[in-house]
């Protein structure tokens, strides 16, 4: 089989996985042309990636929720409320950042486990539970900010989570050396990981792509990583927000692809009844997924509050819709059981790139909502079409 033919067949078989990457590249090319290079500038790309951080974190948790055939509509206001609680702990109670963050994350876990209890133990629909939660935490956010309306956070360490960048060694005058070094390390790690995965598949007689396709894939992915690292190094380097998103994505990607827990989550999403009959505790998987979702909502609230350097009454508005859209655009199936954390991260960047590009072009906000809605419809239509074909 020739290189072109094999590549065509590979794309056809894995169109769900590669579709969002192709869409992101097309969007970036179009907006780069229409904005005469402004979209692809180092400053704009860096700001775009940073601004996507809190939604990307939510999208990771929402991916697991949708995989097990549930939904959580309250994550936006949970994020806003817990961001306000973090602001209160820092300003009124004078707690240090190192104490405040674990406390907020723990509260998030408790909220999520309670949701899971209502859904898995009491058999309440997740839609109703999370809708009620959305109303409750919307009111709780208003109560938390009732006195001042906006809670200003003067803590530089906390605010650095949303606005700060990793330090540099100042070796290169116009480039962030540490960012370039981390990019190089990421490329080496990618090559080693892919080589090991390929070797294991060959050892157990699994189907693998040809060496030419394998090398071409590694080269392309390495070039993308190198390009992103170079772009970020031209501005201020990696932000702490990006570092947090990378760590969260890495942890959840490993958990969903390399652990028994991850396999159980997909099994529950694929067929809950069969999973239960095979000995998987659907109830505890539900507890874990909802607890994880609300913990990530708490982290999202921390990142957003740190980015604004304040807690506001409107924090969290629409976050849940952005997270759900990112997950579906990223390849999560509407029927459950299918989806990847990495795909949802790409989905978040697709939606953020659309918004950013349209803002640079001066497109009216009403049309922006319409276009984003159309993109979401197309993503779901793509899922339904490819699933029916299979």
TALINHU-V461262 format. One line per field, one symbol per residue. ss: DSSP state (~ for helix, > for strand, _ for the rest). burial: + if it has 24 or more other C-alpha atoms within 12 Angstrom, else -. A space follows every 50 residues. Layout:
ss = ???
burial = ???
//
This chain:
ss = __~~~~~~~~~~~_~~~~~~~~~~~~~~~~~~~~_______~~~~~~~~~ ~~~~~~~~~~~~~~~~~_______~~~~~~~~~~~~~~~~~_____~~~~ ~~~~~~~~~~~~~~~~~~~~~____~~~~~~~~~~~~~~~~~~~______ >>___~~~~~~~~_>___________~~~~~~~~~~~~~~~~~~~~~~~~ ~~~_______~~~~~~~~~~~~~~~~~~~~~~~~____>~~~~~~~~~~~ ~~~~~~~~_~~~~~~~~~~~_~~~~~~____~~~~~~~~~~~~~~~~~~~ ~~~~~~~~_>>_______~~~~~~~~~~~___________~~~~~~~~~~ ~~~~~~~~~~~___~~~~~~~~~~~~~~~~~~~~~~~~~_
burial = ---------+----+++++++-++--++--++------++++-+++++++ ++++++++++++++++++++++++++++++++++++++++------+--+ +-++++++++++++++++++-----+--+++-++--++-+++-++----+ +++-+--+++++++++--------+++++++++--++--++--+------ --------+--------+---+--++++++++++++++++++++++-++- -++--+----++++++++++-+-------+-+++++++++++++++++++ ++++++++++++++++++++++++++++++++++++++++++++++++++ ++++++++++-------+---++-++--++-++-------
//
